[in-house]
Amino acid sequence: MKYFSTKNKTVPFSFEDAVLKGLPQDNGLFVPEYLPQLDADFLSQLSRYSFQEIGTEIGKHFVGNEIETSVLNKIINEVLSFPAPLVTVEDNIHSLELYHGPTLAFKDFGARFMARIMHHFNKNKNKKLRILVATSGDTGGAVASGFFGLSGIEVVILYPKGRVSHYQKKQLTTFGNNIQAIEVDGSFDDCQRLVKLAFLDSDINKVCSLSSANSINISRLIPQSFYYFEAVKQLNLDKNTSLYFSVPSGNLGNLTAGLYAKKMGLKIDKFISANNANDFFSNYLISENETFKESVITLSNAMDVGAPSNFYRILGLYGSTWNNIVKEINPYVLSDAQTISAITKCYKDNNYILDPHGAIGYSSLKSYIKFNKNIVGVFLETAHPAKFYEELERKVPFKIPIPTELQKLNELKEVYIELSADFESFKEYLINTQ
């Protein structure tokens, strides 16, 4: 399997290069030369396979002969050491709970896979690898956890000041060792801009060996496709039932992974792009308008992205043809007030607690399938509700239990540095701390 930039389909890269570089020099995104068509028998008999076996079967197509299958299987068994259970919330609506990993967020799947793949490729190199990651919430904590203590790798996490939750910030700033947290006086889009500019800066690249841990890195997306197969396996639907996936959408990595799964042969009839007030992609689906805009702060902070990187991967999947994209993806937008209403009503009706991101997915899904009993829907519950305890406790009429894993974070000291959103300040930091 070769990889190409979304901006140049003539220069091939290996899987190793695509993972370790993170971002091509032309500022595009790495994509596989094709999406593998999975064996029909495998797809029709998913119930026979464990989550780990599913991951290995899919992953081997993307790594090709660059990683032995036995090594890949070992990596995936380490990555998928926790479940992705499908929970029935109400008739025909199911929650795919993706928060049972170490940092209680779906980002654990991609971050752990990427960390182990990078460590595998970098372990025999003499040069330290520096991972840059911008986070709007859960990515940073998952990356910190995934890479913590790995030799030869240092992680630099940029997060926007005042725009992550209490427990998200704790997960970003309390690891130490090879994890450095930077609080940027700006938005997530500012953090992402600084990361991208660093990759393109010749002075930085002379002294630093850089890679990215955001969903701009292709190794983040590959494992995210695994849990779509795991969900379909648990549903075990008959062929005549239509299946919708509602995906809380920010930087569009989760949605892109789902589209990859469908292109590989998984039976999914429709996706819903569930947006908060940062509704660029929903606007695009409605009007074909490709104009990015500044992000705004919402309760569902991991989706507070004004210029989603993976938009260009989605365009590439469909040959930049809007008509083909809107056939497979429906838009939906929820305000913060509607999100709180959805959380409250779901708890009252179903005794199920949603996080703000999952609430948008849940409400979006209900709106599309309430008049059609032949549709089964799955929404992605992307983070444990307790990660947003402080944001929700005064807004919902019930108590949110806080897991022990999060309570212990309150005892840990936060360590981070503060920077402006000016690139020269970040550049100086990277060069002087190499």
C-alpha positions as CSV (number, residue, x, y, z in Angstrom):
1,M,0.0,0.0,0.0
2,K,1.3,3.4,-1.0
3,Y,0.2,6.8,0.3
4,F,-0.2,10.1,-1.5
5,S,-0.9,13.7,-0.6
6,T,-4.4,15.0,-1.2
7,K,-2.7,17.7,-3.3
8,N,-0.4,15.5,-5.3
9,K,-1.3,12.0,-6.6
10,T,2.0,11.5,-8.4
11,V,4.5,11.1,-5.5
12,P,4.1,7.9,-3.5
13,F,5.1,7.5,0.1
14,S,5.4,4.4,2.3
15,F,3.2,3.8,5.3
16,E,6.1,4.5,7.5
17,D,6.8,7.8,5.8
18,A,3.1,8.8,5.9
19,V,2.9,8.0,9.7
20,L,6.2,9.6,10.7
21,K,6.0,12.7,8.5
22,G,2.4,13.2,9.6
23,L,1.8,16.0,7.0
24,P,3.2,16.3,3.5
25,Q,5.4,19.3,2.7
26,D,2.7,20.5,0.3
27,N,0.3,21.0,3.3
28,G,-2.0,18.3,2.0
29,L,-3.0,15.2,3.9
30,F,-1.8,11.6,3.4
31,V,-4.4,9.2,2.0
32,P,-4.1,5.6,0.9
33,E,-3.8,5.0,-2.9
34,Y,-7.0,2.9,-2.6
35,L,-9.3,1.6,0.0
36,P,-9.1,-2.2,0.2
37,Q,-12.2,-4.3,-0.6
38,L,-12.6,-6.7,2.3
39,D,-13.5,-10.3,1.7
40,A,-17.2,-10.9,1.4
41,D,-17.1,-14.0,3.8
42,F,-15.3,-11.9,6.4
43,L,-18.0,-9.1,6.2
44,S,-20.9,-11.6,6.3
45,Q,-19.5,-13.4,9.4
46,L,-18.2,-10.6,11.6
47,S,-19.8,-12.3,14.6
48,R,-17.2,-15.0,14.4
49,Y,-14.3,-12.6,15.0
50,S,-13.1,-10.8,18.1
51,F,-12.6,-7.0,18.1
52,Q,-8.9,-7.6,17.9
53,E,-9.2,-10.0,15.0
54,I,-11.3,-7.5,13.1
55,G,-8.7,-4.8,13.7
56,T,-5.9,-7.0,12.4
57,E,-7.8,-8.1,9.3
58,I,-8.4,-4.5,8.4
59,G,-5.1,-3.1,9.5
60,K,-2.9,-5.5,7.5
61,H,-4.3,-4.0,4.2
62,F,-3.1,-0.5,5.3
63,V,0.4,-1.5,6.5
64,G,1.1,-3.9,3.7
65,N,4.4,-5.7,4.0
66,E,6.0,-2.9,6.2
67,I,4.9,-4.6,9.4
68,E,4.7,-8.4,9.8
69,T,1.1,-9.6,10.6
70,S,2.3,-11.2,13.8
71,V,3.7,-7.8,15.0
72,L,0.6,-5.9,13.9
73,N,-1.6,-8.4,15.7
74,K,0.5,-7.9,18.9
75,I,0.1,-4.1,18.5
76,I,-3.7,-4.3,17.9
77,N,-4.2,-6.6,20.9
78,E,-2.4,-4.0,23.1
79,V,-4.5,-1.2,21.5
80,L,-7.9,-2.9,21.8
81,S,-7.5,-4.0,25.4
82,F,-10.9,-2.4,26.2
83,P,-14.3,-2.9,24.7
84,A,-16.5,-0.7,22.4
85,P,-20.0,-1.9,23.7
86,L,-23.2,-1.2,21.9
87,V,-25.9,-0.2,24.3
88,T,-29.6,0.0,23.4
89,V,-31.0,3.4,24.5
90,E,-34.4,3.1,23.1
91,D,-36.2,1.2,20.2
92,N,-33.9,1.2,17.2
93,I,-31.4,3.6,18.7
94,H,-28.1,2.4,20.1
95,S,-25.1,4.1,21.6
96,L,-21.7,2.9,20.6
97,E,-19.8,3.7,23.8
98,L,-16.2,4.6,22.9
99,Y,-15.1,5.9,26.3
100,H,-13.9,2.7,28.0
101,G,-10.2,3.3,27.4
102,P,-7.7,4.9,29.8
103,T,-8.7,8.5,29.2
104,L,-12.4,7.8,28.8
105,A,-12.7,9.1,25.2
106,F,-12.8,7.6,21.7
107,K,-9.4,9.2,21.0
108,D,-7.8,6.4,22.9
109,F,-8.3,4.0,20.0
110,G,-6.4,6.2,17.5
111,A,-3.8,7.5,19.9
112,R,-2.8,4.1,21.2
113,F,-2.5,2.6,17.7
114,M,-0.5,5.6,16.5
115,A,1.8,5.6,19.5
116,R,2.7,1.9,19.0
117,I,3.1,2.2,15.3
118,M,5.4,5.2,15.6
119,H,7.4,3.5,18.3
120,H,7.8,0.4,16.1
121,F,9.2,2.5,13.2
122,N,11.3,4.8,15.4
123,K,12.9,2.4,17.9
124,N,16.0,1.7,15.8
125,K,16.6,5.3,14.8
126,N,19.1,7.5,16.6
127,K,17.1,10.8,16.3
128,K,14.4,11.7,18.8
129,L,10.9,12.0,17.3
130,R,8.9,15.0,18.3
131,I,5.1,14.6,18.1
132,L,3.0,17.8,17.8
133,V,-0.7,17.7,18.6
134,A,-3.4,20.4,18.7
135,T,-6.4,19.5,20.9
136,S,-9.8,20.9,21.4
137,G,-10.4,18.5,24.3
138,D,-9.9,14.8,24.4
139,T,-7.2,14.3,21.8
140,G,-4.4,15.7,23.9
141,G,-5.2,13.5,26.9
142,A,-5.4,10.3,24.8
143,V,-2.2,11.1,23.0
144,A,-0.4,11.9,26.3
145,S,-1.6,8.5,27.7
146,G,-0.7,6.6,24.5
147,F,2.8,8.0,24.2
148,F,3.7,8.4,27.9
149,G,7.1,6.8,28.7
150,L,7.9,5.6,25.2
151,S,11.6,5.9,24.5
152,G,12.9,8.2,21.8
153,I,9.6,10.1,21.5
154,E,8.6,13.5,23.0
155,V,5.0,14.9,22.7
156,V,4.1,18.6,22.6
157,I,0.4,19.2,23.1
158,L,-1.2,22.6,22.3
159,Y,-4.6,23.4,23.8
160,P,-6.7,26.6,23.7
161,K,-6.8,28.6,27.0
162,G,-10.2,28.4,28.7
163,R,-11.7,26.1,26.1
164,V,-11.1,22.6,27.6
165,S,-13.0,21.1,30.5
166,H,-11.5,20.7,34.0
167,Y,-10.8,17.0,33.6
168,Q,-9.6,17.4,30.1
169,K,-7.0,19.9,31.2
170,K,-6.0,17.6,34.0
171,Q,-5.4,14.8,31.5
172,L,-3.3,17.2,29.4
173,T,-1.1,18.7,32.0
174,T,-0.3,16.0,34.7
175,F,1.8,13.4,32.9
176,G,5.2,15.1,32.7
177,N,8.2,12.9,31.6
178,N,8.1,13.0,27.8
179,I,4.8,14.9,27.6
180,Q,4.9,18.8,27.4
181,A,1.6,20.8,27.5
182,I,1.3,24.3,26.0
183,E,-1.7,26.5,26.8
184,V,-2.2,28.8,23.7
185,D,-4.0,32.1,24.1
186,G,-6.4,31.4,21.2
187,S,-8.8,28.9,19.7
188,F,-8.3,25.3,18.6
189,D,-8.0,26.6,15.0
190,D,-5.0,28.7,16.2
191,C,-3.4,25.6,17.8
192,Q,-3.9,23.6,14.6
193,R,-2.5,26.4,12.5
194,L,0.7,26.5,14.7
195,V,1.2,22.8,14.2
196,K,0.8,23.0,10.5
197,L,3.1,26.0,10.2
198,A,5.8,24.1,12.2
199,F,5.7,21.2,9.7
200,L,6.3,23.7,6.8
201,D,9.0,25.7,8.5
202,S,12.5,24.9,7.2
203,D,14.3,26.2,10.3
204,I,12.4,24.0,12.6
205,N,12.7,20.9,10.4
206,K,16.5,21.3,10.3
207,V,16.7,20.7,14.0
208,C,13.6,18.7,14.8
209,S,12.2,15.4,13.5
210,L,8.5,16.2,13.6
211,S,5.3,14.2,13.3
212,S,1.7,14.9,14.1
213,A,-0.8,13.1,16.4
214,N,-3.9,14.8,15.2
215,S,-6.4,13.1,12.9
216,I,-4.3,14.7,10.1
217,N,-2.1,11.7,10.7
218,I,-3.4,8.7,8.8
219,S,-2.5,6.3,11.6
220,R,-5.2,7.9,13.7
221,L,-8.0,7.2,11.2
222,I,-7.2,3.6,10.5
223,P,-8.1,2.2,14.0
224,Q,-11.2,4.5,14.2
225,S,-12.6,2.5,11.3
226,F,-12.4,-0.7,13.4
227,Y,-15.2,0.1,15.8
228,Y,-17.7,0.7,13.0
229,F,-17.2,-3.0,12.1
230,E,-17.4,-3.9,15.8
231,A,-20.8,-2.1,16.1
232,V,-22.2,-3.8,13.0
233,K,-21.0,-7.1,14.4
234,Q,-22.9,-6.5,17.7
235,L,-26.1,-5.4,15.9
236,N,-26.2,-8.5,13.7
237,L,-28.9,-7.0,11.5
238,D,-30.7,-8.7,8.6
239,K,-30.0,-7.5,5.1
240,N,-33.3,-5.7,4.7
241,T,-32.7,-3.3,7.7
242,S,-31.3,0.1,6.9
243,L,-28.5,1.3,9.2
244,Y,-27.7,4.9,10.0
245,F,-24.6,6.1,11.9
246,S,-24.8,9.6,13.6
247,V,-21.4,11.0,14.1
248,P,-20.6,14.0,16.3
249,S,-18.4,16.0,13.9
250,G,-15.6,18.5,14.6
251,N,-12.4,17.9,12.7
252,L,-14.3,15.1,10.8
253,G,-11.8,12.3,11.6
254,N,-14.5,10.0,13.0
255,L,-16.8,10.6,10.1
256,T,-14.0,10.0,7.6
257,A,-13.1,6.7,9.3
258,G,-16.8,5.6,9.0
259,L,-16.8,6.5,5.3
260,Y,-13.6,4.5,4.9
261,A,-15.4,1.5,6.6
262,K,-18.3,1.8,4.2
263,K,-16.0,2.1,1.2
264,M,-14.2,-1.1,2.4
265,G,-17.6,-3.0,2.1
266,L,-19.3,-2.5,5.5
267,K,-23.1,-2.2,5.0
268,I,-24.0,1.3,6.2
269,D,-26.9,3.1,4.5
270,K,-26.4,6.6,5.7
271,F,-24.3,8.9,7.9
272,I,-25.4,11.9,9.8
273,S,-22.9,14.7,10.4
274,A,-24.0,16.0,13.8
275,N,-22.7,19.5,14.4
276,N,-22.8,22.1,17.1
277,A,-22.7,25.8,16.4
278,N,-19.4,25.1,14.5
279,D,-21.5,24.0,11.5
280,F,-19.2,24.4,8.5
281,F,-19.7,20.9,7.3
282,S,-23.5,21.0,7.7
283,N,-23.5,24.2,5.8
284,Y,-21.4,22.6,3.1
285,L,-23.8,19.7,2.8
286,I,-26.8,22.1,2.5
287,S,-25.3,24.8,0.2
288,E,-22.0,23.4,-1.2
289,N,-20.3,26.4,0.5
290,E,-16.7,25.6,1.2
291,T,-15.9,28.8,3.2
292,F,-14.4,28.1,6.6
293,K,-15.2,30.4,9.6
294,E,-13.9,31.1,13.0
295,S,-14.8,28.5,15.7
296,V,-17.0,29.5,18.6
297,I,-17.0,28.0,22.1
298,T,-19.7,25.4,22.9
299,L,-20.5,22.7,25.5
300,S,-19.3,20.1,23.0
301,N,-15.8,21.5,22.9
302,A,-14.1,18.6,21.0
303,M,-16.3,19.7,18.0
304,D,-15.3,23.4,18.2
305,V,-13.5,23.4,14.9
306,G,-14.0,26.0,12.3
307,A,-11.7,24.6,9.6
308,P,-11.8,20.8,9.8
309,S,-8.8,19.2,8.2
310,N,-10.4,16.0,7.2
311,F,-12.8,17.8,4.9
312,Y,-10.3,17.4,2.2
313,R,-10.0,13.6,2.7
314,I,-13.8,13.4,2.4
315,L,-13.7,15.5,-0.8
316,G,-11.0,13.1,-2.2
317,L,-13.2,10.1,-1.4
318,Y,-15.9,11.4,-3.7
319,G,-13.8,13.1,-6.4
320,S,-14.9,16.5,-5.0
321,T,-18.4,15.8,-6.3
322,W,-20.9,17.4,-3.9
323,N,-23.9,15.4,-5.3
324,N,-22.2,12.1,-4.4
325,I,-21.3,13.3,-0.9
326,V,-24.8,14.5,0.0
327,K,-26.3,11.1,-1.1
328,E,-24.4,9.5,1.8
329,I,-24.2,12.1,4.5
330,N,-27.1,14.1,6.0
331,P,-26.5,17.4,8.0
332,Y,-27.8,18.3,11.4
333,V,-27.0,21.1,13.8
334,L,-27.8,21.5,17.6
335,S,-27.4,24.5,19.8
336,D,-26.1,24.3,23.4
337,A,-29.6,24.7,24.7
338,Q,-30.9,21.9,22.5
339,T,-28.0,19.8,23.6
340,I,-28.9,20.2,27.3
341,S,-32.5,19.5,26.5
342,A,-31.5,16.2,24.7
343,I,-29.3,15.2,27.7
344,T,-32.2,15.9,30.2
345,K,-34.9,14.2,28.1
346,C,-32.8,11.1,27.4
347,Y,-32.0,10.6,31.1
348,K,-35.7,11.1,32.0
349,D,-37.0,8.8,29.2
350,N,-34.3,6.1,29.2
351,N,-32.2,6.5,32.3
352,Y,-29.1,7.0,30.1
353,I,-26.6,9.8,30.6
354,L,-25.2,11.4,27.4
355,D,-22.1,13.6,27.2
356,P,-22.6,16.8,25.1
357,H,-21.1,15.3,22.0
358,G,-23.1,12.1,22.2
359,A,-26.2,14.1,22.9
360,I,-25.8,15.9,19.5
361,G,-25.4,12.5,17.8
362,Y,-28.4,11.1,19.6
363,S,-30.7,14.0,18.9
364,S,-29.6,14.1,15.3
365,L,-30.4,10.5,14.9
366,K,-33.8,10.7,16.4
367,S,-34.8,13.4,14.1
368,Y,-34.0,11.3,11.0
369,I,-35.5,7.9,12.1
370,K,-38.5,8.8,14.2
371,F,-40.9,8.5,11.2
372,N,-39.3,5.3,9.8
373,K,-39.4,2.1,11.8
374,N,-37.3,0.2,9.3
375,I,-34.2,2.2,10.2
376,V,-31.8,1.2,13.0
377,G,-29.5,3.9,14.2
378,V,-26.2,4.1,16.1
379,F,-24.8,7.3,17.5
380,L,-21.2,7.6,18.7
381,E,-20.9,8.3,22.4
382,T,-17.4,9.8,22.3
383,A,-16.5,10.6,25.9
384,H,-17.6,9.8,29.4
385,P,-20.2,12.3,30.6
386,A,-18.2,13.0,33.8
387,K,-15.4,14.6,31.8
388,F,-17.9,17.5,31.4
389,Y,-19.1,17.5,35.0
390,E,-18.5,21.1,35.8
391,E,-20.0,22.3,32.5
392,L,-23.2,20.2,33.1
393,E,-23.8,20.0,36.8
394,R,-25.8,23.3,37.0
395,K,-27.6,22.7,33.7
396,V,-29.1,19.2,34.2
397,P,-31.5,18.0,36.9
398,F,-29.6,14.9,37.9
399,K,-26.2,14.0,39.3
400,I,-23.4,12.7,37.1
401,P,-21.3,10.0,38.7
402,I,-17.6,10.7,38.5
403,P,-15.4,7.6,37.9
404,T,-12.4,7.0,40.2
405,E,-10.0,7.5,37.3
406,L,-11.1,11.1,37.1
407,Q,-11.3,11.8,40.8
408,K,-7.7,10.8,41.2
409,L,-6.7,13.5,38.7
410,N,-7.6,16.2,41.2
411,E,-4.7,15.2,43.4
412,L,-2.1,15.7,40.6
413,K,-0.2,18.9,39.9
414,E,-0.7,20.6,36.5
415,V,2.5,21.5,34.6
416,Y,2.3,23.6,31.4
417,I,3.7,26.7,29.7
418,E,1.7,29.6,28.3
419,L,2.2,30.9,24.8
420,S,0.5,33.4,22.5
421,A,-1.1,32.3,19.2
422,D,1.9,33.9,17.4
423,F,3.9,31.4,15.4
424,E,7.3,33.0,16.1
425,S,6.8,32.3,19.8
426,F,6.0,28.7,19.1
427,K,8.9,28.4,16.7
428,E,11.3,29.8,19.2
429,Y,10.1,27.3,21.8
430,L,10.5,24.3,19.5
431,I,14.0,25.3,18.4
432,N,15.3,26.2,21.9
433,T,13.9,23.1,23.6
434,Q,15.2,20.6,21.1
